[in-house]
Amino acid sequence: MTQRNPNPASTILAILLALFCAPRLHAQSVLVDQVIAVVNGDLILESDIDEERRFESFQPMTQAEGPSVRAALIERLIDRALILQQAKLQPDDRVTLPQAQANLNALRADIPACKQYHCETDDGWHKFVESQGFTVPQLDELWRQRMETLKFVELRFRAGIRITPAEIKTYYDNTLVPQLTRRNLAPPSLDSVSDRIQEILLQQRVGGLLNDWLTSLKAQGTVRIMKSGEDAP
């Protein structure tokens, strides 16, 4: 197994924000792909890692600056697979495709890399999505899974946690704005991103609980990271 991040808050942010970003979904073309890990029978492929990197372009508040570490991406995909497996056991909490599409439509203006494509128009949005190697239906399903994962974790772990407006503003002033400024990007207004900042802060609070829960799931199930040259079971 890869080495776990000792910081629960960092672990949950990696899972949910840059999150929590790209559940496994592949193009229709058939590719020869390498199995990277097996999670209770579900396969994580080499193409999933590439997909995870590309999906980060759709995150308006991606935390990491610089290339993502491969081991961390694999661990993130394993954790997400475990969460989605549990979420499927709660049919009443599923997120619909129209809900995901509505959420993405509201997000377009806040994606820095999307501005040059004029993503406020459908044509510009389609061009941006295709420039990242996705089709719009693929992206809609990826985002639906992202929302479903986040919903499941919040319903399970955040009971009783309250994030104040002052905490949201502190994160905006001290974390988000400096990050975007260093990248020469104009920060969005506080009102437009306050809900997503709240998501981040909520997950920081529940990070320890989630980390312990994932550790328990791994102990109860079968999670195997394949070694170089090893055949998948």
C-alpha positions in Angstrom: 0.0 0.0 0.0 1.0 3.6 -0.5 1.9 5.6 2.6 -1.1 7.4 4.1 -1.2 11.1 4.6 -0.9 11.7 8.3 -3.0 14.8 8.1 -6.8 14.0 8.0 -7.7 17.4 6.7 -5.3 17.1 3.8 -6.6 13.7 3.1 -10.2 14.8 2.8 -9.4 17.8 0.8 -7.5 15.7 -1.6 -10.4 13.3 -1.9 -13.3 15.8 -2.1 -11.9 18.9 -3.7 -9.3 18.1 -6.3 -11.4 16.5 -5.3 -13.1 14.2 -5.3 -12.7 15.2 -8.8 -12.9 12.3 -11.3 -14.6 9.1 -10.6 -13.8 6.3 -13.1 -15.4 6.8 -16.5 -13.9 5.9 -19.8 -14.4 6.9 -23.4 -16.3 4.5 -25.7 -13.1 3.5 -27.7 -11.4 0.4 -26.5 -7.9 0.9 -25.2 -5.3 -1.5 -23.8 -5.1 -0.3 -20.2 -3.1 -1.3 -17.2 -4.7 -2.3 -13.9 -3.3 -0.1 -11.1 -5.4 -1.3 -8.2 -8.4 -3.5 -7.3 -10.9 -2.2 -4.8 -13.4 -4.9 -3.7 -13.4 -6.2 -7.3 -13.6 -2.7 -8.9 -10.6 -1.9 -11.1 -8.6 1.3 -11.1 -6.8 1.7 -14.4 -3.9 3.7 -15.7 -6.3 5.8 -17.7 -8.1 6.7 -14.5 -5.0 8.5 -13.3 -4.7 10.5 -16.5 -8.5 11.3 -16.2 -8.0 12.5 -12.6 -5.3 14.9 -13.7 -7.4 16.3 -16.6 -10.5 16.7 -14.4 -8.7 19.1 -12.1 -9.2 21.7 -14.8 -12.8 21.9 -13.8 -12.1 22.7 -10.2 -12.3 26.5 -9.5 -10.4 26.1 -6.3 -7.8 23.4 -7.0 -5.4 23.4 -4.0 -2.3 21.8 -5.4 0.1 24.0 -7.3 2.4 22.0 -9.5 2.1 18.4 -10.7 0.1 15.9 -8.7 2.0 13.1 -7.1 1.1 9.7 -8.7 0.9 7.8 -5.4 -1.5 10.4 -4.0 -3.7 10.2 -7.1 -3.9 6.4 -6.7 -4.8 6.7 -3.0 -7.4 9.3 -3.9 -9.0 7.0 -6.5 -9.0 4.1 -4.0 -10.7 6.2 -1.4 -13.3 7.5 -3.8 -14.1 4.0 -5.1 -14.8 2.9 -1.5 -17.1 5.8 -0.8 -19.0 5.3 -4.1 -19.5 1.6 -3.3 -21.1 2.6 0.1 -23.1 5.4 -1.5 -24.7 2.9 -3.9 -26.2 1.2 -0.8 -28.2 4.3 -0.1 -30.6 4.7 -3.1 -32.5 7.5 -1.5 -29.4 9.7 -1.4 -28.5 9.5 -5.1 -27.8 12.6 -7.1 -29.6 12.9 -10.5 -28.0 13.9 -13.8 -30.2 17.1 -14.1 -28.9 18.2 -10.6 -25.3 17.7 -11.7 -26.0 19.7 -15.0 -27.5 22.5 -13.1 -24.6 22.6 -10.7 -22.1 22.7 -13.6 -24.0 25.5 -15.3 -23.7 27.6 -12.2 -20.0 26.8 -12.0 -18.9 27.8 -15.5 -18.0 31.4 -14.7 -15.8 30.4 -11.7 -13.4 28.1 -13.6 -10.4 30.3 -14.4 -9.2 28.3 -17.4 -12.7 28.4 -18.9 -12.9 32.2 -19.4 -10.9 32.3 -22.6 -13.4 29.9 -24.2 -16.4 32.1 -23.2 -18.0 29.3 -21.3 -21.0 31.4 -20.5 -22.2 30.2 -24.0 -23.0 26.6 -24.7 -20.6 26.5 -27.7 -17.8 27.9 -25.6 -18.5 25.4 -22.8 -18.5 22.5 -25.3 -15.1 23.6 -26.7 -13.6 23.9 -23.2 -14.8 20.5 -22.2 -13.5 18.9 -25.4 -10.1 20.7 -24.9 -9.7 18.7 -21.6 -10.4 15.4 -23.4 -14.0 14.9 -22.3 -17.4 14.9 -23.9 -20.2 16.9 -22.2 -22.2 13.7 -21.3 -19.0 12.2 -19.8 -18.4 15.4 -17.8 -22.0 15.5 -16.6 -21.7 12.0 -15.2 -18.3 12.6 -13.6 -19.8 15.7 -11.9 -22.8 13.7 -10.8 -20.6 11.2 -9.1 -18.6 14.0 -7.5 -21.7 15.5 -6.1 -23.0 12.1 -4.9 -19.8 11.4 -3.1 -19.8 14.7 -1.4 -23.4 14.4 -0.4 -22.9 10.9 1.1 -19.9 12.0 3.2 -21.6 15.2 4.4 -24.8 13.3 5.4 -22.8 10.7 7.2 -20.3 12.8 9.1 -21.1 16.5 9.4 -24.1 16.4 11.8 -23.8 19.2 14.3 -21.0 21.0 12.5 -21.6 24.7 11.7 -19.4 26.9 9.6 -19.7 30.5 10.3 -19.7 33.4 7.7 -16.5 34.7 9.5 -14.7 31.4 8.9 -15.7 31.4 5.2 -14.4 35.0 4.8 -11.1 34.1 6.5 -10.6 31.2 4.1 -11.4 33.5 1.2 -9.0 36.2 2.3 -6.2 34.1 3.6 -6.2 31.1 1.3 -8.2 31.4 -1.9 -7.3 35.0 -2.9 -3.6 34.5 -2.4 -3.6 31.2 -4.3 -5.3 32.8 -7.3 -3.2 36.0 -7.1 0.0 33.9 -7.3 -1.3 32.4 -10.5 -2.2 35.9 -11.9 -5.9 35.1 -11.8 -8.7 37.4 -10.7 -10.5 35.9 -7.7 -14.3 35.4 -8.0 -16.5 37.3 -5.6 -16.9 35.9 -2.1 -20.7 35.4 -2.6 -20.1 33.3 -5.7 -17.8 30.8 -4.0 -19.0 30.9 -0.4 -20.9 27.7 -0.8 -17.9 25.8 -2.1 -15.6 27.3 0.6 -18.1 26.0 3.1 -17.8 22.5 1.6 -14.0 22.7 2.0 -14.2 23.8 5.7 -16.9 21.2 6.5 -14.6 18.5 5.1 -11.7 19.7 7.1 -13.8 19.3 10.2 -14.9 15.8 9.4 -11.5 14.7 7.9 -10.5 12.7 11.0 -13.8 10.8 11.0 -13.7 10.0 7.3 -10.1 8.9 7.5 -10.9 6.4 10.3 -13.9 5.1 8.4 -11.9 4.6 5.2 -9.2 2.7 7.2 -11.9 0.5 8.6 -13.4 -0.2 5.1 -10.0 -1.2 3.8 -9.5 -3.6 6.7 -12.9 -5.2 6.1 -12.6 -5.5 2.4 -9.9 -6.2 -0.3 -7.8 -3.3 -1.6 -4.8 -4.2 -3.6 -2.3 -2.0 -5.4 -0.6 -3.8 -8.2 3.1 -4.0 -8.5 4.9 -3.2 -11.7 4.6 -6.2 -14.0 2.1 -8.0 -11.8 -1.1 -9.4 -13.4 -4.4 -8.4 -12.0 -6.4 -11.1 -10.2 
